[in-house]
Amino acid sequence: MDPLQPQESIKRYEFGEAFDYATVHLGDLGLQGKLRYLPWNRKFLKSCKIAHDFVDEFVVKAQADQAAGKLEKSSTEESERYIFLHELVQSTSDPVQIRDEILNILLAGRDTTAGLLTNTFHMLAKRPDVWAKLGSEVQPLNGHPPTYEDLKSLKYLKQVLDESTMTRIQKVCFLS
C-alpha cells in the first residue's frame, strides 16, 4: 500500500473518523446500563464495519506473509523491528482475534498518548530551559527519525516524559 495514493489517504481518513465515532459511542453505551440493548445506532454499526474492514486488510496481508514464510527472522534491519501484528499472526490464526487485539491496542494507546503529548508540550512551552536541553540531546539525530536504540539512549527525553506523566496524574487525581 502506497501512503501517497489518494485512495489510501481516503481509506485512512474514513478509518480515523469511524474509529473515533465508534469509540465515543462505545463509551456512551457503557453509561446506558440496561438501555444499551435498545436498537443499535446504524452509524455506529457502519463505523464498526469500516474500522473492521480497514484493519482486516492488514490482517489478511500479514497472514499471507506468514503463510509464505516472509515473517521469519532474517538478518536485515527491517525484520529485526518488533511488529505487534506479526507477533499476533505467529501466535494465532484467528483473524477476528487478531483484528480485535490490534483495535484494542489502538484504543488504549490513542488517548493516553494524546494526553501525554499535550501535557508535555504544555510543560515545554512554560520551560524554555527544558526545551533547550531537550533540543541539544536530540540534535545529533540531525532531523532523522530516531531508531528504537536511539530512543533508549535519550535519557533526558525519558525524564521529561516521565515528569510530564507524573504531573498529569497529579492534576487529574488531586486537583479535580
QUIVENRA-V418530 format. One record per residue. PSI is psi in radians with two decimals (NA if undefined). Layout:
# QUIVENRA-V418530
PSI + PSI
This chain:
# QUIVENRA-V418530
2.23 + 2.02 + -0.26 + -0.14 + 2.37 + -0.68 + -0.70 + -0.69 + -0.73 + -0.77 + -0.72 + -0.70 + -0.82 + -0.71 + -0.82 + -0.79 + -0.79 + -0.75 + -0.77 + -0.85 + -0.80 + -0.72 + -0.66 + -0.75 + -0.63 + -0.70 + -0.73 + -0.69 + -0.63 + -0.50 + -0.25 + -0.18 + -2.27 + -0.35 + -0.18 + -0.24 + -0.03 + 2.92 + 2.43 + 2.60 + 2.16 + -0.64 + -0.63 + -0.81 + -0.72 + -0.71 + -0.72 + -0.73 + -0.77 + -0.81 + -0.78 + -0.81 + -0.70 + -0.85 + -0.61 + -0.58 + -0.74 + -0.64 + -0.80 + -0.75 + -0.77 + -0.68 + -0.65 + -0.72 + -0.69 + -0.79 + -0.58 + -0.03 + 0.30 + -0.20 + 0.08 + 2.66 + 2.37 + -3.08 + 0.03 + 2.66 + -0.65 + -0.73 + -0.28 + -0.13 + 2.54 + 2.09 + 1.98 + -0.75 + -0.73 + -0.65 + -0.70 + -0.76 + -0.58 + -0.36 + -0.35 + 2.68 + 0.02 + 1.91 + -0.53 + -0.73 + -0.74 + -0.81 + -0.79 + -0.66 + -0.74 + -0.82 + -0.62 + -0.74 + -0.74 + -0.76 + -0.80 + -0.66 + -0.43 + -1.00 + -0.64 + -0.70 + -0.75 + -0.75 + -0.76 + -0.82 + -0.70 + -0.84 + -0.67 + -0.82 + -0.57 + -0.79 + -0.74 + -0.59 + -0.51 + -0.24 + 1.44 + -0.46 + -0.70 + -0.73 + -0.79 + -0.77 + -0.69 + -0.72 + -0.71 + -0.52 + -0.65 + -0.13 + -0.68 + -0.28 + -0.28 + 0.65 + -0.02 + 2.54 + 2.40 + 2.56 + 3.03 + -0.71 + -0.69 + -0.79 + -0.68 + -0.48 + -0.19 + 1.38 + -0.72 + -0.67 + -0.76 + -0.73 + -0.71 + -0.80 + -0.70 + -0.79 + -0.71 + -0.72 + -0.80 + -0.68 + -0.73 + -0.75 + -0.75 + -0.71 + -0.77 + -0.75 + -0.64 + -0.38 + -0.13 + NA
